Amino acid sequence: QLQLVESGGGLVQPGGSLRLSCAASGRTSSIYAMGWFRQAPGKEREFVAAISWSNSNTYYADSVKGRSTISRDNAQNTVYLQMNSLKPEDTAVYYCAANPSDNVYYTQYDYWGQGTQVTVSS
């Protein structure tokens, strides 16, 4: 089993920045690709970004490309999502997830965190 805990969400003004963190515990010796997803009120959950364990290959949704950077610290079992130039439409609950394929394009994620709220508003 793998446990994931997100942190770093909050209220930020449009144009501001936030860095989300996802700490993994439990079966961290296995190799996982890690992803960030988000879900806004009344909308379906959507993919944001992913990073592989083995070579830090990354993949981004078009909606955040150029404004966000996903990174990981394998020694600390932590994944980060740096978000810049935030817009009101970025408001959502952000979830961290892990998939055992180590493939950033793989869509089946087996482990999920509880989420952290990001609100972009003036």
SVG drawing of the C-alpha trace seen along z (x, -y; Angstrom):
<svg xmlns="http://www.w3.org/2000/svg" viewBox="-22 -41 39 43">
<polyline fill="none" stroke="black" stroke-width="0.4" points="0.0,0.0 1.0,-3.5 -0.3,-6.5 -0.2,-10.0 -0.7,-13.3 -1.0,-16.6 -0.2,-20.0 0.4,-23.6 -3.0,-24.6 -4.6,-27.9 -6.0,-31.2 -4.0,-33.1 -4.6,-36.1 -4.8,-35.9 -1.3,-35.9 0.2,-34.4 2.0,-31.2 1.7,-28.1 3.7,-25.0 1.9,-21.9 3.6,-18.9 2.7,-15.3 4.4,-13.1 4.3,-9.4 4.7,-6.7 4.3,-3.0 5.4,-1.0 7.7,-3.7 10.3,-1.1 8.2,-0.3 8.5,-2.4 5.6,-4.7 4.9,-7.5 3.2,-10.3 0.5,-12.5 -1.5,-15.6 -5.2,-15.9 -7.8,-18.5 -11.5,-18.7 -13.5,-21.9 -17.0,-22.2 -19.5,-20.7 -16.8,-19.3 -15.1,-16.0 -11.7,-15.4 -9.0,-16.2 -5.4,-15.4 -2.9,-18.2 0.6,-16.7 2.7,-13.6 6.3,-12.6 8.0,-9.2 10.2,-7.8 13.0,-6.4 14.0,-9.3 11.8,-12.2 10.0,-12.3 7.1,-14.8 3.7,-15.3 1.4,-18.3 -2.2,-19.1 -2.5,-21.9 -4.3,-24.0 -1.3,-24.3 1.6,-23.8 4.1,-26.6 2.7,-27.8 3.3,-24.7 6.3,-22.5 6.1,-19.0 9.2,-17.6 10.1,-14.9 12.6,-14.1 12.8,-10.4 15.0,-10.5 12.3,-12.4 9.4,-10.5 7.9,-13.7 6.4,-15.2 5.9,-18.9 3.7,-20.9 4.8,-24.5 2.0,-26.6 2.6,-30.1 0.5,-32.8 -2.6,-31.3 -6.0,-32.0 -9.5,-31.8 -10.2,-28.8 -7.3,-26.9 -9.5,-26.9 -10.1,-23.2 -9.2,-20.5 -5.8,-19.1 -5.1,-15.4 -1.9,-13.5 -1.9,-10.0 0.5,-7.1 0.5,-4.6 2.7,-1.5 3.6,-1.6 6.2,-4.4 4.6,-5.7 3.4,-9.3 0.8,-8.6 -0.7,-5.7 -4.2,-6.6 -4.8,-4.0 -3.8,-5.4 -4.0,-3.1 -3.3,-5.3 -4.8,-8.7 -4.4,-11.4 -7.2,-13.2 -6.7,-16.5 -5.8,-20.1 -7.9,-23.1 -6.5,-25.8 -8.6,-28.9 -7.6,-31.7 -9.5,-34.8 -9.0,-38.5"/>
</svg>
